[in-house]
Amino acid sequence: NVGPTAEGTIPEGSIRTLREVGRWMKVNGDSIYGTTASPFAKTPWGRCTAKNSKLYLHVFDWPKDGKLTVPGLKNQVTKAYLLSARDKSCAVTPGNEQITVAVPQEVPDKIDTVVVLEIQGDPQVSPAQP
């Protein structure tokens, strides 16, 4: 929510923030526009949006060991990648009603890195999540 000052100008700090958001949206807009709410009740690392057999994992708490665990996911993952680097796949290891995605150890975006999971079918998650 940005408004002008009494002099009718937008504060420089607000302009910087809006530019940063614009740059992030240019790269990650697919994870926002036309999506639906998360199929997960809770995730340990951030939030999720969904669209067209894709889950967009918004990772705010980047895993230091390079292993992003997605609890409760029952679908088969056909492809995983960072939205900012679509041409580089991430390895996926299935587990017992969870998957682990191998991600870079260095966080690509300190505010919100988006990991995309292309899945088979509509999202199916276990209702009993931690």
ChimeraX commands (.cxc) that place a marker at each C-alpha (Angstrom):
marker #1 position 0.00,0.00,0.00 radius 0.5
marker #1 position 1.93,3.00,-1.28 radius 0.5
marker #1 position 0.68,6.55,-1.14 radius 0.5
marker #1 position 2.20,9.92,-1.92 radius 0.5
marker #1 position 3.62,12.26,0.68 radius 0.5
marker #1 position 1.94,15.56,1.53 radius 0.5
marker #1 position 4.02,17.06,-1.29 radius 0.5
marker #1 position 2.55,14.57,-3.77 radius 0.5
marker #1 position 5.71,12.46,-4.24 radius 0.5
marker #1 position 6.29,8.77,-3.64 radius 0.5
marker #1 position 9.02,8.15,-1.03 radius 0.5
marker #1 position 12.28,6.76,-2.47 radius 0.5
marker #1 position 12.13,3.72,-0.17 radius 0.5
marker #1 position 8.71,2.80,-1.57 radius 0.5
marker #1 position 9.98,3.23,-5.13 radius 0.5
marker #1 position 12.90,0.85,-4.42 radius 0.5
marker #1 position 10.54,-1.73,-2.93 radius 0.5
marker #1 position 8.15,-1.51,-5.88 radius 0.5
marker #1 position 11.05,-1.98,-8.33 radius 0.5
marker #1 position 12.27,-5.04,-6.41 radius 0.5
marker #1 position 8.79,-6.54,-6.43 radius 0.5
marker #1 position 8.51,-5.82,-10.16 radius 0.5
marker #1 position 11.82,-7.59,-10.87 radius 0.5
marker #1 position 10.73,-10.60,-8.78 radius 0.5
marker #1 position 7.32,-10.75,-10.53 radius 0.5
marker #1 position 8.95,-10.61,-13.97 radius 0.5
marker #1 position 10.78,-13.85,-13.17 radius 0.5
marker #1 position 8.25,-15.53,-10.85 radius 0.5
marker #1 position 4.87,-14.19,-11.98 radius 0.5
marker #1 position 3.73,-17.64,-13.16 radius 0.5
marker #1 position 3.72,-18.71,-9.51 radius 0.5
marker #1 position 1.20,-15.99,-8.65 radius 0.5
marker #1 position -1.07,-15.18,-11.61 radius 0.5
marker #1 position -3.97,-17.61,-12.13 radius 0.5
marker #1 position -2.95,-19.91,-9.31 radius 0.5
marker #1 position -5.04,-21.49,-6.59 radius 0.5
marker #1 position -4.36,-21.94,-2.90 radius 0.5
marker #1 position -1.96,-24.49,-1.51 radius 0.5
marker #1 position -3.11,-28.10,-1.31 radius 0.5
marker #1 position -0.94,-28.42,1.83 radius 0.5
marker #1 position -2.20,-27.55,5.30 radius 0.5
marker #1 position 1.30,-26.50,6.34 radius 0.5
marker #1 position 4.86,-26.72,5.03 radius 0.5
marker #1 position 8.06,-26.33,7.05 radius 0.5
marker #1 position 9.80,-24.05,4.52 radius 0.5
marker #1 position 7.18,-21.61,3.19 radius 0.5
marker #1 position 4.01,-21.59,1.08 radius 0.5
marker #1 position 2.68,-23.19,-2.09 radius 0.5
marker #1 position 0.44,-22.20,-4.98 radius 0.5
marker #1 position -0.93,-24.50,-7.70 radius 0.5
marker #1 position -1.87,-24.27,-11.38 radius 0.5
marker #1 position -2.22,-26.76,-14.27 radius 0.5
marker #1 position -0.59,-29.81,-12.60 radius 0.5
marker #1 position 2.20,-27.63,-11.24 radius 0.5
marker #1 position 3.01,-26.85,-7.65 radius 0.5
marker #1 position 4.92,-23.64,-7.02 radius 0.5
marker #1 position 6.86,-23.96,-3.78 radius 0.5
marker #1 position 7.65,-20.53,-2.35 radius 0.5
marker #1 position 10.67,-21.30,-0.18 radius 0.5
marker #1 position 11.31,-18.67,2.48 radius 0.5
marker #1 position 13.42,-20.92,4.73 radius 0.5
marker #1 position 16.05,-22.35,2.34 radius 0.5
marker #1 position 17.45,-25.77,3.33 radius 0.5
marker #1 position 21.13,-25.45,4.23 radius 0.5
marker #1 position 21.80,-29.07,3.21 radius 0.5
marker #1 position 20.32,-28.65,-0.30 radius 0.5
marker #1 position 17.42,-31.04,0.42 radius 0.5
marker #1 position 13.92,-29.57,0.23 radius 0.5
marker #1 position 11.40,-31.98,1.75 radius 0.5
marker #1 position 7.77,-31.78,0.64 radius 0.5
marker #1 position 5.67,-33.65,3.23 radius 0.5
marker #1 position 2.42,-35.37,2.35 radius 0.5
marker #1 position 2.69,-35.26,-1.45 radius 0.5
marker #1 position 1.25,-38.42,-3.01 radius 0.5
marker #1 position 1.57,-37.45,-6.70 radius 0.5
marker #1 position 4.39,-38.57,-8.92 radius 0.5
marker #1 position 6.69,-35.68,-9.79 radius 0.5
marker #1 position 7.59,-35.65,-13.49 radius 0.5
marker #1 position 9.94,-32.65,-13.31 radius 0.5
marker #1 position 11.33,-30.23,-10.74 radius 0.5
marker #1 position 13.23,-26.97,-11.34 radius 0.5
marker #1 position 13.74,-23.45,-10.06 radius 0.5
marker #1 position 11.36,-21.04,-11.75 radius 0.5
marker #1 position 14.30,-18.67,-12.25 radius 0.5
marker #1 position 16.28,-21.43,-14.04 radius 0.5
marker #1 position 13.71,-23.48,-15.97 radius 0.5
marker #1 position 16.34,-25.23,-18.08 radius 0.5
marker #1 position 18.08,-26.84,-15.07 radius 0.5
marker #1 position 16.22,-29.79,-13.54 radius 0.5
marker #1 position 16.44,-30.65,-9.86 radius 0.5
marker #1 position 16.66,-34.31,-8.83 radius 0.5
marker #1 position 13.65,-35.70,-6.97 radius 0.5
marker #1 position 13.76,-38.59,-4.50 radius 0.5
marker #1 position 10.42,-40.14,-3.54 radius 0.5
marker #1 position 9.88,-41.28,0.04 radius 0.5
marker #1 position 7.05,-42.44,2.25 radius 0.5
marker #1 position 4.33,-39.88,1.38 radius 0.5
marker #1 position 6.92,-37.18,0.87 radius 0.5
marker #1 position 9.46,-36.20,-1.71 radius 0.5
marker #1 position 12.87,-34.62,-1.44 radius 0.5
marker #1 position 14.07,-32.15,-4.05 radius 0.5
marker #1 position 17.80,-31.55,-4.48 radius 0.5
marker #1 position 18.25,-27.78,-4.65 radius 0.5
marker #1 position 21.38,-25.61,-4.71 radius 0.5
marker #1 position 22.93,-25.13,-1.28 radius 0.5
marker #1 position 23.30,-21.41,-1.97 radius 0.5
marker #1 position 19.91,-19.67,-1.85 radius 0.5
marker #1 position 19.13,-18.09,-5.25 radius 0.5
marker #1 position 16.69,-15.47,-3.88 radius 0.5
marker #1 position 16.98,-14.61,-0.19 radius 0.5
marker #1 position 13.37,-13.45,0.03 radius 0.5
marker #1 position 11.42,-16.08,-1.97 radius 0.5
marker #1 position 12.89,-18.72,-4.27 radius 0.5
marker #1 position 10.23,-20.60,-6.26 radius 0.5
marker #1 position 10.71,-24.33,-6.90 radius 0.5
marker #1 position 8.32,-25.81,-9.47 radius 0.5
marker #1 position 7.07,-29.39,-9.24 radius 0.5
marker #1 position 5.34,-30.72,-12.35 radius 0.5
marker #1 position 3.09,-33.53,-11.14 radius 0.5
marker #1 position 0.78,-36.13,-12.59 radius 0.5
marker #1 position -2.85,-35.20,-12.03 radius 0.5
marker #1 position -4.44,-32.89,-9.53 radius 0.5
marker #1 position -2.50,-32.44,-6.28 radius 0.5
marker #1 position -3.10,-35.21,-3.77 radius 0.5
marker #1 position -1.71,-34.71,-0.28 radius 0.5
marker #1 position -1.90,-36.63,2.93 radius 0.5
marker #1 position -4.18,-34.82,5.37 radius 0.5
marker #1 position -1.91,-35.73,8.30 radius 0.5
marker #1 position 1.00,-33.34,7.81 radius 0.5
marker #1 position 3.41,-32.16,10.48 radius 0.5
marker link #1:1,2 radius 0.2
marker link #1:2,3 radius 0.2
marker link #1:3,4 radius 0.2
marker link #1:4,5 radius 0.2
marker link #1:5,6 radius 0.2
marker link #1:6,7 radius 0.2
marker link #1:7,8 radius 0.2
marker link #1:8,9 radius 0.2
marker link #1:9,10 radius 0.2
marker link #1:10,11 radius 0.2
marker link #1:11,12 radius 0.2
marker link #1:12,13 radius 0.2
marker link #1:13,14 radius 0.2
marker link #1:14,15 radius 0.2
marker link #1:15,16 radius 0.2
marker link #1:16,17 radius 0.2
marker link #1:17,18 radius 0.2
marker link #1:18,19 radius 0.2
marker link #1:19,20 radius 0.2
marker link #1:20,21 radius 0.2
marker link #1:21,22 radius 0.2
marker link #1:22,23 radius 0.2
marker link #1:23,24 radius 0.2
marker link #1:24,25 radius 0.2
marker link #1:25,26 radius 0.2
marker link #1:26,27 radius 0.2
marker link #1:27,28 radius 0.2
marker link #1:28,29 radius 0.2
marker link #1:29,30 radius 0.2
marker link #1:30,31 radius 0.2
marker link #1:31,32 radius 0.2
marker link #1:32,33 radius 0.2
marker link #1:33,34 radius 0.2
marker link #1:34,35 radius 0.2
marker link #1:35,36 radius 0.2
marker link #1:36,37 radius 0.2
marker link #1:37,38 radius 0.2
marker link #1:38,39 radius 0.2
marker link #1:39,40 radius 0.2
marker link #1:40,41 radius 0.2
marker link #1:41,42 radius 0.2
marker link #1:42,43 radius 0.2
marker link #1:43,44 radius 0.2
marker link #1:44,45 radius 0.2
marker link #1:45,46 radius 0.2
marker link #1:46,47 radius 0.2
marker link #1:47,48 radius 0.2
marker link #1:48,49 radius 0.2
marker link #1:49,50 radius 0.2
marker link #1:50,51 radius 0.2
marker link #1:51,52 radius 0.2
marker link #1:52,53 radius 0.2
marker link #1:53,54 radius 0.2
marker link #1:54,55 radius 0.2
marker link #1:55,56 radius 0.2
marker link #1:56,57 radius 0.2
marker link #1:57,58 radius 0.2
marker link #1:58,59 radius 0.2
marker link #1:59,60 radius 0.2
marker link #1:60,61 radius 0.2
marker link #1:61,62 radius 0.2
marker link #1:62,63 radius 0.2
marker link #1:63,64 radius 0.2
marker link #1:64,65 radius 0.2
marker link #1:65,66 radius 0.2
marker link #1:66,67 radius 0.2
marker link #1:67,68 radius 0.2
marker link #1:68,69 radius 0.2
marker link #1:69,70 radius 0.2
marker link #1:70,71 radius 0.2
marker link #1:71,72 radius 0.2
marker link #1:72,73 radius 0.2
marker link #1:73,74 radius 0.2
marker link #1:74,75 radius 0.2
marker link #1:75,76 radius 0.2
marker link #1:76,77 radius 0.2
marker link #1:77,78 radius 0.2
marker link #1:78,79 radius 0.2
marker link #1:79,80 radius 0.2
marker link #1:80,81 radius 0.2
marker link #1:81,82 radius 0.2
marker link #1:82,83 radius 0.2
marker link #1:83,84 radius 0.2
marker link #1:84,85 radius 0.2
marker link #1:85,86 radius 0.2
marker link #1:86,87 radius 0.2
marker link #1:87,88 radius 0.2
marker link #1:88,89 radius 0.2
marker link #1:89,90 radius 0.2
marker link #1:90,91 radius 0.2
marker link #1:91,92 radius 0.2
marker link #1:92,93 radius 0.2
marker link #1:93,94 radius 0.2
marker link #1:94,95 radius 0.2
marker link #1:95,96 radius 0.2
marker link #1:96,97 radius 0.2
marker link #1:97,98 radius 0.2
marker link #1:98,99 radius 0.2
marker link #1:99,100 radius 0.2
marker link #1:100,101 radius 0.2
marker link #1:101,102 radius 0.2
marker link #1:102,103 radius 0.2
marker link #1:103,104 radius 0.2
marker link #1:104,105 radius 0.2
marker link #1:105,106 radius 0.2
marker link #1:106,107 radius 0.2
marker link #1:107,108 radius 0.2
marker link #1:108,109 radius 0.2
marker link #1:109,110 radius 0.2
marker link #1:110,111 radius 0.2
marker link #1:111,112 radius 0.2
marker link #1:112,113 radius 0.2
marker link #1:113,114 radius 0.2
marker link #1:114,115 radius 0.2
marker link #1:115,116 radius 0.2
marker link #1:116,117 radius 0.2
marker link #1:117,118 radius 0.2
marker link #1:118,119 radius 0.2
marker link #1:119,120 radius 0.2
marker link #1:120,121 radius 0.2
marker link #1:121,122 radius 0.2
marker link #1:122,123 radius 0.2
marker link #1:123,124 radius 0.2
marker link #1:124,125 radius 0.2
marker link #1:125,126 radius 0.2
marker link #1:126,127 radius 0.2
marker link #1:127,128 radius 0.2
marker link #1:128,129 radius 0.2
marker link #1:129,130 radius 0.2
view
